[in-house]
Amino acid sequence: IAGGGYWAGGSAPYATCRILLDEKRNPLQVLTRGEHKAIHNQRVTLGPGDAAEVEAVRFIFGQCTGGVLPEAIADRLNGMGRPAPGGGQWSRMSVRAILDNEIYAGAMVWNKTSQKMKSPSRHNPVSEWIRTERAFESIVPCAVFERAREILRQRDEARRYRYSEPGMVAKLKALYEQYGIVSHKLVAA
């Protein structure tokens, strides 16, 4: 099912909805929470959901590709009064979860994790993932998704970079000379 680009089950992710399709891939109806397909030859796909949520996802990607950090994006969304997935407040991690989810670029990726009878969930190797490009209508263009992914990858790598002691002292000294103070916010920036 996942290999064919269909939704393999579970709730629809934030800003998407489940759409019931007939055997010819024609849309029949939007499935609400708790509704399931009833006929064996019908399938379920995803499509853009609530307009305000779709707008929030596009805002997140636009901000990220504009150079805004996930924590600042979360602050902006909270300041705008936009509820996060589940109805709570946005955080760096909830923004990052949106930015990492390929569904927003229209790709179906299944089997990232597995779990056997009451055991902890484990991450499967990438070679075991089932990926279908252009499975769904995208909420953000693939180029925007890939640009955001590259920005995040570069930030993650920069965060992992280790400075030598003299290099670290030189950077801290430059901060002090520029701002007259050294704080954790300046170091993080």
N, C-alpha and C positions, 0 to 999 in steps of 0.2 A: 504494500500500500504506500509506504513512504517512498520507495523507489519510483513509483509512478507519479510522485509529486502531490499525493493526497495527505490530508491531515490524519495522523495515525491514532488520534484519541487524546482525550484530556481537554481541559479548559482552553479557550482561545487566549493567547498572550495579550497583554495590554495593547490597546488601540487596534485590535483585530476582532473579527467576528467569524463564526463558523458558518459556512454556506453549504447547504445540501445540494448535491448534483445528481442528475439522472445518469443513466448508462452512457449517454452521448455527451456528457460533461455540460449539459445545460443546467443553469441554476434553477432550483425549485423553490427554495425558501431559506431565510436566515434562521439558524437554529438558536433558540434562546437557552439560557442556563438550564440544564437538566433534560433538555430534549436530545434525542438520539435518532440516528437513521434507523429505519424499520425494515428496509428491503435489502437483501443481500447484494444486489447489483448497483445500489446507490453508493456514492462516495461523498466525502466531506472535504472541502478545501477552506482556505482562509481568505478573507478579504479585509479591506480597511473597515474599521469599526466606528465607534463614537467619534464624531467630528472634532470635538475638543481634545480627545486623546491623540488623534492623528496629528492635530496641530501641535500638541506638546512634543510628540516624537520628532516632527520636522524641526521644531524649535531647538530641541536637544542637538540634533545633527548639525543644524546651522550654526549654533553657538560653538560646538566642538571644532568644526572646520574653520571657524573664525578665530580660533586660538584660545577659547575660554575653557578653563579647567572644569572637570566634572563637579567639584564641590561648589564652584561659583555658579554653575548651571543650576544645581539643586537649590541654591539660595535664591536665584532669580525666579525659578518656578514656584517656590514657596512664597516669595514676595508677591507673585501674581495670583496667588490663591489657587493654583492648580493642584488637585489631589494626585498623589502618586499611585502606582498600582496598589490595589488593596485599600485605597482611601486614606492612607497616612501622609506623612511628610516625605518629601524627596530627600535623599541623601546622596553622597558621592557614589555609593555602591548601587543604588537603584538607577541612577543616571548611567553608570557604567554597564549595568545589565542591559539597558536599552541599546547602548552603543555597541555592545558585543553580540547582539542577537541578529543573526543573518536573516531572520524572517522579515525584518523591516526592509531588506533589499530584495525580497521575493524568493529567497532560497529556503528549501526545506532541508534541515539537517536533523537526522534521527539516529538514535543509538549512541549518543555521546556518553551515556552512563548506563549501567545495568545494576540490577539488584536481585539477589536470590533469596527467597523466603525469609523474611525478617532479618536479613543480614544488612550491614551498612551498604549504601550505594557506593559504587566504584566507577572511576572514569575509564572508559574504553579507549584503546589506542585509536588514533585518527584513521588508521587503515580499516577499522571496523565501522566507521561512521557511514551512514547512507545519506548522500547529498544529492539533491535535485535542484539545479539552478532554474530560475524563472518558474517555480512551482506555483507561486501566488502573485497577485497584483502587488507590486512593491509600494511601500509608503514613502520611501526615499530612493532616489536614483542610485543604481549600483556604484557609480563613480563617487557619489557623496559618501556612501557607506565605506568604500575602500579608502577614501581620503581620511575619514575619521579613524578607521582602523590603523592606518599608517601613523597618524599623529599620536594615537595612544601607544602604539608599539615604540615609537621614538621616545616618548615620555617615560615609558616603563624601562627602557634600556638606559636612559639618562639617570633614572633613579637608582638603577643597579650599579652605575659607575662608581668605583671607589677611588677616592683621591689619596695621594700620598700625603703624609703629614705636612711637609713644606707647601704642597699645593693647596691643602685645606687652609693653612694659616694665611697664605697669600690671598685666597678668595675671601676669607673672613676680614682680613685687613682692608681689602678693597671695599667691602660692604660698609665697614666702619668709616672709612674715609669719605664715602659717598653720602651716607645717611647720618653719621655721628652716633650710631647705635647699632648693635647686633641683636636681632630678635629671631625667634624661631620662624616667624612669618616671613622675614626677609630672607632667611636661609632657605626656606621652602620655595619661595618665589624665584 
